Amino acid sequence: MTSRRQFIQVGAAVGVGSLIRWQIDSKGSSLFQAARALAASGQTALLGSRVPQFVTPLPTFNGRRVSEMAMQVGMLEFQQKVLPDSFYASLPAPYNAGTYVWGYKVGNTAPSYPASTIVAKRGTMTFVKYVNSLPITPYLQKSLTIDQTLHWADPLGQMSATQAYAGPQPGVVHMHGAEVPSEYDGVPDAWWTPDGKRGKAYSTMVPTDPNAAVYCYPNRQPATTLWFHDHTLGMTRISVLSGLAGMYLIRDQFDTGLVGNPLGLPAGDQEIELILQDRQFDTNGQWYFPDSTSKGAGLNGDPTNPLIHPNWIPEFFGDTIVVNGRTWPYLEVEPRRYRFRVVNGANARFFRMNLIDSTSAAAGPTIWQIGSDGGQFDRPVKPTDHENLSRLALFMAPGERADIIVDFTGLAGKSFTLTNDAQFPYPSGGPVTAGLDDRVMQFRVTKPLSSRDSTFDPASGGALRGGANQEKAIVRLSNPTTGRLASGVAADVVRQLVLVEVEGNPPAPQPGGPIEVLLNNTRWDGLREGTKEVAGGPGARPDGIGDMVTELPRVGATEVWEIMNLTQDAHPIHLHLIQFQLLNRQQIQTRIDPLDGSAIYAYRATYDSKFPGGKYVGQLADGSWGPTSYAAGNYIPGFGPPHSYTTKNADGSIGGNPAFSPTLVGGTLVPEAGEVGWKDTIKVYPGYVTRIVARWTPQETAVGAAGPGTNLFPFDPTQGPGYVWHCHILDHEDNEMMRPLKPIN
């Protein structure tokens, strides 16, 4: 088995901004001078160090959760105080009323960022009419620039334009983690605008207003923590940053959310949602998104290739931490157990968290994890730091959820800080800044005990599933203790897929740095740039809206996806429709470039050597774009895999790539403590192959109860526009790191 120490040595050696000297490909031309002027909004960045900490109470949702079977959810622009109240008091109008945000108005509750939580009952459908009531020209378009050189929703048909977009704001809602028909999944092309413009995948259950869509959620999956957020093609990073996010809890007869529930879980005021994000502000208390060279880069750096994408930055990182819509809040608690439903809703930041005594810096109470993306574990676990398994830490990538219990019993009068020490970007970036992003929020054990605490004690060793008045034990597709397929499970298909980053090739004429990151070297539409050729060869077929799909699992089938990360950073990979299980991870042969500290992967030589020669769209000597000759044996960005997708390689795997096995080293790493349950988002680390078991059937289906061609969903997942799989670093999914996914019969 490969040690975590090997992982640490690779990650630590990779410097921020290290370059992989690959060839460059085209996404269209633009003018550098235009880029400089594009988002000049007159903003001045507010240093996070000027924001007072732990002075604002944490907003909570008990008492304003919405549990109706049918409801309306609006998308609105409004002002809300995100920074401490005192900050706004000294500002002139209109800024003294708060930060302009986009948020959801759920049912009869007030609009808020994040949204009021929706609560659903397992087995009872929820019907939602989503209404886009954003202004035709929102205030936030002044400061949040949509880069129209990306492949994006483009309601006005301005694709590749270098000017700032000023028009009706598209929106579409994705229920992250839900087993749902693709018509109501909120796929990126299903957007609509406040004036009735609609994307090609727009769907509605019944005819409705031009600025609305009606979705239906079956709610047939086990009790869990889902979340909903905007998913508009090419601008998710902006709309989620603006505030379009909220939680969706599925309850069942065991996890009822009521005091005295059969599982004994903390409930009422002791069950609290936590949506973690990082943000940056200007001196007027407004969102500050450093999206051009004229605006000031802050933590994030300027756009890395402004000749190609004048406003897109590879990852957004803020210097303030926001929880439930307030900067560095505090929560007063009783000396008893609390249940926290945690979502990492950040654009790109990973959080690796612990509780420490705010006065002495001694270790605080243990964080017990009782569930993850797809529901509860069989038993509570102590989550660990994957770089050092002897160290406890709750480690979450963007898009992941954690269901945790913290016991404050016997700690009356004490305060505890939730800390964060995850590098950014992870793991190749720099450390957090002491006193800023190394802290998340504060817990103060200052409230008197209101009643005897008889809730479930995670330290007792008791079970959460498999007993009387409990759900059945998790159906095991993988054995988390061995890292192998569970007994009776066999893979119908094995896919070997690669993650690659396309970077500039300085100095002629653009700077280096990321241009885009690709899943299996294939862009969103599945075509080779500038051609009608299908990336991946003849095995692809169009989805319901015409994009070419290579991931075509048979409904009911069990597949192993082996994802090799050939970039410098970790990517949280999210699959729509299903929950899957982590099988294992395995390192690939890696050495460190002595010139810049970047990781060089042995597989690249084999991979690059398999690309054919020919003419493809690329950059010419004069800086323009057109047919460019590639010699055989050189990587071609956006070409797709070098071989036909459906032809099995020497490992017996499809995907179109050379076999992975010759460059694997050491043994396999079994799932960590917090990864033993159902997942829909998984961390794929650089220099590793991450293997997941993805079964295209409801997660509670017994082993052997379904096979290829057997549909056990309460709907037909082969119909409609289809689904997607993508990186949940929002800045990456907005720039081609997303692909259609289409189950077939």
ABEGO torsion letter per residue (X at the ends): XBBAAAAAAAAAABBBGBBBBBBBBBAEBBBAAAAAAAABAGBBBBBAAABBBGABBBBBABGABBABABBBBBBBBBBBBABBAAAAAABBOAAAAEBBBBBBBBEABBBBOBBBBBBBBBGBBBBBBBBBABBABBAAAAABBBBAABBBAGAAGABGBABBBBBBBBBBBBBBGBBBBAAAAGBAAABBBAAGBBBAABBBABBBBAABBBBBBAGABBBBBBBBBBABBGAAAAAAAAGBBBBBBBBBAABAGBBGBAAGBBBEAABBBBBBBBBBBBAAGBBBBBABAAAEAEAAEBBABAAABAABBABBBBABBBBGGBBGBBBBBBBBBBBBBBBBABAABBBBBBBBBAAAGBBBBBBBBABBAAEBBABBBBBBBAABAABBBBBBBBGBBBBBBBBABGABGBBBBBBBABBOBOAABBBBBBGBAABABBBBBABBBABBBABBBAAAGBBABGBBGBBBBBBBABBAAAGBBBBGBBBABBBBBBBBBBBBBOAOABBBEBABBBBGGBBAAGBBBGBABBBGEAABBBBAAGBBBABBBBBGBBBBBBBBBABABBBBBBBBGBBBBBABBBBBBBBBBAAAGBBBBAAAAAAAAABBBEBBBBBBAAGBBBBBBBBBGBBBBGAEBABBAABBBAAGBBGGBBBAAAABBEBBBBBBAAAABBBABBBBBBGBBBBBBBBBBBAABBBGABBBGBBABABBAABEAEBBBBBABAAAAABGBBBBBBBBX
